[in-house]
Amino acid sequence: MTEQATGSHHPQPRSRGGAAQQQPAIVERDVTGAQSLIRSLEEVGADTVFGIPGGAILPAYDPMLDSSKVRHILVRHEQGAGHAATGYAQATGRVGVCMATSGPGATNLVTPIADAHMDSVPLVAITGQVSSKSIGTDAFQEADICGITMPITKHNWLVTDASEIPRTIAEAFHVASTGRPGPVLVDIAKDALQARTTFVWPPHTDLPGYRPVTKPHAKQIREAAKLITQARRPVLYVGGGVLKARATAVLKVFAELTGAPVTTTLMALGAFPDSHPQHVGMPGMHGSVAAVTALQKSDLIVALGARFDDRVTGRLDSFAPNAKVVHADIDPAEIGKNRAADVPIVGDAREVLADLIVAVQAEHTAGHVGDHTAWWADIDRWRRTYPLGYGHPDDGSLAPQQVIQRIGELAPEGTVFAAGVGQHQMWAAHFIGYEKPGTWLNSGGAGTMGYAVPAAMGAKVGVPDRTVWAIDGDGCFQMTNQELVTCALNNIPVKVAVINNGALGMVRQWQTLFYNERYSNTVLHSGPAVFNGGSATANGKEPCSGTRVPDFVKLAEAMGCVGLRCEDPAELDAVIEQANAINDRPVVVDFIVHQDAMVWPMVAAGTSNDEILAARGVRPDFDDVVDD
């Protein structure tokens, strides 16, 4: 029964910070906790749930069948549900939702939850739990999922009272999507789902300790503007927080106002157009020479929604030794965590940038304009001398970089690219142009193999009118390709490029460079290695024709997809165009590529960014940059 609340007998609820909430508008009496859960999801605007039913969560699945607003997509593995929810969130900017049962169902969500936590993705994971009286007894399929996920969630809740479900769901979506976005978990006991209750919406919420600061301090903004206009060698170090804040438009205005070079991290590709003349590339272990060197030689780093992680800084004590740092982030815990900030700014990136624009304009009006002529001459020289590039194999086989580059060039406008983790991820970052936000999805912080296929699936659900390509490796693909069945049965026509080099490519690259070409357990296209005196005679030395067990074309067809294969560079464009033309089912293209291709540039782990290699054995020779 649904009724409109008259309001007089309902106390005025208070939200975080003491702001008054509106009176309950919906009251539905004598419903189950499970019905209350589904109604709560409808009211917070959740339109898609990725999940798998099981005993403890099963009560929630019955009323879901009656919902006309919430679409449930039955995945084949809970990890797929979590990554799909992440892909959905990254592509749309909305909160992703996944659902699993207790015990192993919940623990299978741990990896995607950790992944979302590292990459600040708004995610609500809903899990069933054994009945409240059984909690702590080691009951069948019991796991303390709140305890397990406490370090990798913004917050989590254990719900044992049906009346608490609406409030908890409202708070969960609020916490996941505000401040620094991230995953939360709601664990609901089975008896709470079965109990009778009254559904009231909007509920009373109470988060007194959760008050994200979004508005930056004016004094810090003024100090930052002074440093920016005084700097001779500034760099804008742009992280994924700019995308999360939807601050890309204001970033472009700010960058052009300052005239400073812009680097976008792996998590920020698309935040600033790759084609913009001020864009110097991606920084980091496999960043462009110009981007890595610009940071290293800078006298001011303006970090926006970035966290100075080890993949960007290299050996921390040698990173950008002469640079002052302006660090703006919505999460105060990130500021000063790895690199001390001369000017710390806590706030939402969009508001920070808007205020910085005003402050820098005021400095310009006062005649304080930085001269970056010599700085750009250095950067342009590095860009000309050490551009991104690759060679073609002598045997006439496909270069993986060429495959990925042509996929990007032939893709329809607005295509979303989701990458797995490894060499193909770095090549996709380098050789596809990202001009707009929300077009690049990847697992940056956790580096989760198996991310690409389910994330692409979630992205396609979220933005069904756009083409979605998953760029995957033959190793990654074998971890989560079962979700192609989900795609085929649910009319989710993603496209998957398997960059098939017959090996765990990035690990093999490290073995080539640092382990004397001893390819221990990285070959995927043959059986056990045969060793003779410590050297592999059958493990990675023979010519590679890609992984053929399984046969990815046959596997794709068995899962209801179109399977294609490309081995000849002369056929590359035709195969990609054929894949782009198929939009009524998923497509998998098995690209057989040369196994010895490597990702360059490279800063070896644990070394200084000063030791960057542009290619194997090629260390850039930089003219000393003199601070004038």
WORAVEN-V712726 format. One record per pair of residues at least 6 apart in sequence whose C-alpha atoms are under 6 Angstrom apart, sorted by the first residue. I is the first residue (numbers start at 1). J is the second residue. D is the distance in whole Angstrom. If there is no record, write none. Layout:
i-><I & I>
j-><J & J>
d-><D & D>
This chain:
i-><1 & 1 & 2 & 2 & 3 & 4 & 4 & 5 & 13 & 13 & 14 & 14 & 15 & 15 & 16 & 16 & 16 & 17 & 24 & 24 & 25 & 26 & 26 & 27 & 27 & 28 & 28 & 29 & 30 & 30 & 30 & 31 & 31 & 32 & 32 & 32 & 32 & 33 & 33 & 33 & 33 & 33 & 34 & 34 & 34 & 35 & 36 & 40 & 47 & 47 & 47 & 48 & 48 & 48 & 49 & 49 & 49 & 50 & 50 & 50 & 50 & 51 & 51 & 51 & 51 & 51 & 51 & 52 & 52 & 54 & 56 & 56 & 56 & 56 & 56 & 56 & 57 & 57 & 75 & 75 & 76 & 78 & 78 & 79 & 79 & 80 & 81 & 82 & 82 & 82 & 83 & 83 & 83 & 84 & 84 & 84 & 84 & 85 & 85 & 85 & 85 & 86 & 87 & 87 & 87 & 88 & 88 & 88 & 88 & 89 & 89 & 91 & 91 & 92 & 95 & 95 & 96 & 97 & 97 & 97 & 98 & 99 & 99 & 99 & 100 & 100 & 101 & 101 & 102 & 102 & 102 & 103 & 103 & 103 & 114 & 115 & 117 & 117 & 117 & 118 & 119 & 120 & 120 & 121 & 121 & 122 & 122 & 122 & 122 & 122 & 123 & 124 & 124 & 124 & 125 & 126 & 126 & 126 & 127 & 128 & 128 & 128 & 129 & 129 & 129 & 130 & 130 & 131 & 131 & 131 & 132 & 153 & 153 & 154 & 155 & 156 & 156 & 156 & 157 & 158 & 158 & 159 & 160 & 160 & 161 & 162 & 163 & 167 & 167 & 176 & 176 & 179 & 213 & 214 & 214 & 215 & 216 & 216 & 216 & 221 & 222 & 225 & 225 & 229 & 229 & 229 & 230 & 232 & 233 & 233 & 233 & 234 & 234 & 234 & 234 & 234 & 235 & 235 & 235 & 235 & 236 & 236 & 237 & 237 & 237 & 238 & 238 & 238 & 239 & 239 & 239 & 239 & 239 & 240 & 240 & 240 & 241 & 242 & 242 & 243 & 245 & 245 & 247 & 248 & 254 & 261 & 261 & 262 & 262 & 262 & 263 & 263 & 263 & 263 & 264 & 265 & 265 & 270 & 270 & 270 & 270 & 271 & 273 & 274 & 274 & 274 & 280 & 280 & 281 & 281 & 282 & 282 & 283 & 283 & 283 & 284 & 284 & 285 & 285 & 285 & 286 & 286 & 290 & 290 & 296 & 298 & 299 & 299 & 299 & 300 & 300 & 300 & 301 & 302 & 303 & 304 & 305 & 313 & 314 & 314 & 314 & 315 & 315 & 315 & 318 & 325 & 325 & 326 & 326 & 326 & 327 & 327 & 327 & 328 & 328 & 329 & 329 & 330 & 330 & 330 & 332 & 392 & 398 & 398 & 399 & 399 & 400 & 401 & 405 & 405 & 408 & 415 & 415 & 415 & 416 & 416 & 417 & 417 & 417 & 417 & 417 & 418 & 418 & 418 & 418 & 418 & 418 & 419 & 419 & 419 & 419 & 419 & 419 & 420 & 420 & 420 & 420 & 421 & 421 & 422 & 423 & 423 & 449 & 450 & 450 & 450 & 452 & 453 & 456 & 468 & 469 & 469 & 470 & 471 & 472 & 472 & 473 & 473 & 474 & 474 & 475 & 485 & 488 & 493 & 493 & 493 & 494 & 495 & 495 & 495 & 496 & 497 & 498 & 498 & 499 & 500 & 500 & 500 & 500 & 501 & 501 & 501 & 501 & 502 & 502 & 502 & 502 & 503 & 503 & 503 & 504 & 511 & 524 & 525 & 529 & 529 & 530 & 530 & 546 & 553 & 553 & 556 & 557 & 561 & 561 & 562 & 563 & 564 & 565 & 565 & 565 & 566 & 567 & 600 & 601 & 601 & 601 & 602 & 602 & 603 & 613>
j-><28 & 29 & 27 & 28 & 27 & 25 & 26 & 25 & 21 & 204 & 20 & 21 & 205 & 206 & 206 & 207 & 208 & 208 & 201 & 202 & 201 & 200 & 201 & 199 & 200 & 198 & 199 & 198 & 196 & 197 & 198 & 196 & 197 & 194 & 195 & 196 & 197 & 162 & 192 & 193 & 194 & 195 & 59 & 60 & 193 & 63 & 199 & 166 & 69 & 70 & 71 & 70 & 71 & 72 & 72 & 97 & 98 & 72 & 73 & 81 & 98 & 74 & 75 & 81 & 98 & 99 & 100 & 74 & 100 & 101 & 101 & 102 & 128 & 129 & 130 & 190 & 101 & 128 & 81 & 486 & 483 & 108 & 109 & 108 & 109 & 454 & 98 & 98 & 109 & 112 & 112 & 454 & 455 & 454 & 455 & 457 & 458 & 96 & 97 & 98 & 458 & 96 & 455 & 458 & 459 & 96 & 458 & 459 & 462 & 95 & 96 & 438 & 459 & 462 & 122 & 123 & 123 & 123 & 124 & 125 & 125 & 125 & 126 & 127 & 106 & 127 & 127 & 128 & 128 & 129 & 141 & 141 & 142 & 143 & 152 & 446 & 152 & 182 & 183 & 445 & 445 & 181 & 182 & 181 & 182 & 176 & 177 & 181 & 182 & 183 & 183 & 183 & 184 & 185 & 185 & 185 & 186 & 187 & 187 & 187 & 188 & 189 & 188 & 189 & 190 & 189 & 190 & 189 & 190 & 191 & 189 & 183 & 184 & 184 & 184 & 184 & 185 & 186 & 186 & 187 & 188 & 188 & 189 & 192 & 192 & 192 & 197 & 203 & 205 & 182 & 183 & 212 & 347 & 347 & 348 & 347 & 346 & 347 & 352 & 356 & 359 & 359 & 360 & 368 & 369 & 370 & 370 & 372 & 298 & 299 & 375 & 260 & 298 & 299 & 300 & 301 & 260 & 261 & 262 & 301 & 262 & 302 & 263 & 302 & 303 & 263 & 264 & 304 & 265 & 268 & 304 & 305 & 306 & 267 & 268 & 305 & 305 & 305 & 349 & 271 & 349 & 350 & 350 & 271 & 357 & 278 & 279 & 278 & 279 & 280 & 280 & 281 & 282 & 291 & 282 & 282 & 283 & 434 & 435 & 436 & 437 & 437 & 435 & 433 & 434 & 435 & 290 & 291 & 288 & 291 & 288 & 291 & 291 & 292 & 312 & 311 & 312 & 311 & 602 & 603 & 601 & 602 & 382 & 383 & 320 & 323 & 322 & 323 & 324 & 323 & 324 & 325 & 325 & 326 & 327 & 328 & 329 & 319 & 607 & 608 & 609 & 606 & 607 & 608 & 608 & 341 & 342 & 341 & 342 & 343 & 341 & 344 & 345 & 345 & 346 & 346 & 347 & 346 & 347 & 348 & 346 & 399 & 569 & 593 & 593 & 594 & 593 & 427 & 431 & 432 & 432 & 466 & 467 & 468 & 439 & 468 & 439 & 440 & 468 & 469 & 470 & 440 & 441 & 442 & 452 & 456 & 470 & 425 & 442 & 452 & 470 & 471 & 472 & 449 & 451 & 452 & 472 & 447 & 449 & 506 & 505 & 506 & 476 & 476 & 479 & 480 & 470 & 470 & 470 & 494 & 495 & 496 & 496 & 497 & 497 & 498 & 498 & 499 & 498 & 500 & 504 & 559 & 560 & 583 & 585 & 586 & 586 & 586 & 587 & 588 & 588 & 589 & 590 & 591 & 591 & 546 & 591 & 592 & 593 & 546 & 593 & 594 & 595 & 524 & 525 & 546 & 547 & 522 & 523 & 524 & 522 & 517 & 547 & 547 & 538 & 539 & 537 & 538 & 592 & 563 & 564 & 563 & 563 & 586 & 587 & 587 & 588 & 589 & 589 & 590 & 591 & 591 & 592 & 615 & 613 & 614 & 615 & 612 & 613 & 612 & 619>
d-><5 & 6 & 6 & 4 & 5 & 6 & 6 & 6 & 5 & 5 & 5 & 6 & 5 & 5 & 6 & 5 & 5 & 6 & 5 & 5 & 6 & 6 & 5 & 6 & 5 & 6 & 5 & 4 & 6 & 5 & 6 & 5 & 5 & 6 & 5 & 4 & 6 & 5 & 6 & 4 & 6 & 6 & 6 & 5 & 4 & 6 & 6 & 5 & 6 & 4 & 6 & 5 & 5 & 6 & 5 & 5 & 5 & 6 & 5 & 5 & 5 & 5 & 6 & 5 & 5 & 5 & 6 & 6 & 6 & 5 & 6 & 6 & 5 & 5 & 6 & 5 & 5 & 4 & 6 & 6 & 6 & 5 & 6 & 6 & 5 & 5 & 6 & 6 & 6 & 5 & 5 & 6 & 5 & 5 & 4 & 6 & 4 & 4 & 5 & 6 & 6 & 6 & 4 & 5 & 5 & 6 & 4 & 4 & 5 & 5 & 5 & 5 & 5 & 6 & 5 & 5 & 5 & 6 & 5 & 6 & 5 & 6 & 5 & 6 & 6 & 5 & 5 & 5 & 5 & 5 & 6 & 4 & 5 & 5 & 5 & 5 & 6 & 5 & 6 & 5 & 6 & 5 & 5 & 6 & 5 & 5 & 5 & 5 & 4 & 5 & 4 & 6 & 5 & 6 & 5 & 6 & 5 & 6 & 5 & 6 & 5 & 6 & 5 & 4 & 6 & 5 & 6 & 5 & 5 & 5 & 6 & 5 & 5 & 6 & 5 & 5 & 5 & 6 & 5 & 5 & 6 & 5 & 5 & 5 & 5 & 5 & 6 & 5 & 6 & 5 & 6 & 5 & 6 & 4 & 5 & 5 & 6 & 5 & 6 & 6 & 6 & 6 & 5 & 6 & 5 & 5 & 6 & 6 & 5 & 5 & 6 & 6 & 6 & 6 & 5 & 6 & 6 & 5 & 6 & 5 & 5 & 5 & 5 & 6 & 5 & 6 & 5 & 5 & 5 & 5 & 6 & 5 & 4 & 5 & 4 & 6 & 4 & 6 & 6 & 6 & 6 & 6 & 5 & 5 & 6 & 5 & 6 & 6 & 5 & 6 & 6 & 5 & 6 & 6 & 5 & 5 & 6 & 5 & 5 & 5 & 4 & 5 & 4 & 6 & 6 & 6 & 6 & 5 & 6 & 5 & 6 & 6 & 5 & 5 & 6 & 5 & 4 & 5 & 5 & 5 & 5 & 5 & 5 & 6 & 4 & 6 & 5 & 4 & 6 & 5 & 5 & 6 & 5 & 5 & 5 & 5 & 5 & 6 & 6 & 5 & 5 & 5 & 5 & 5 & 6 & 5 & 5 & 6 & 6 & 5 & 6 & 5 & 6 & 4 & 6 & 5 & 6 & 5 & 4 & 5 & 6 & 6 & 6 & 5 & 6 & 6 & 6 & 6 & 5 & 6 & 5 & 6 & 5 & 6 & 4 & 5 & 6 & 5 & 6 & 5 & 6 & 6 & 5 & 6 & 5 & 6 & 5 & 5 & 5 & 5 & 6 & 5 & 6 & 6 & 5 & 5 & 5 & 6 & 5 & 5 & 6 & 5 & 5 & 5 & 5 & 5 & 6 & 6 & 6 & 5 & 5 & 6 & 5 & 5 & 6 & 5 & 5 & 5 & 6 & 5 & 6 & 5 & 6 & 6 & 4 & 4 & 5 & 6 & 5 & 6 & 5 & 5 & 5 & 6 & 5 & 5 & 6 & 5 & 6 & 5 & 5 & 6 & 5 & 5 & 5 & 4 & 4 & 5 & 4 & 5 & 5 & 5 & 6 & 4 & 6 & 5 & 6 & 6 & 5 & 4 & 6 & 5 & 6 & 5 & 5 & 5 & 5 & 5 & 5 & 5 & 6 & 5 & 5 & 5 & 5 & 4 & 6 & 6 & 5 & 5 & 5>
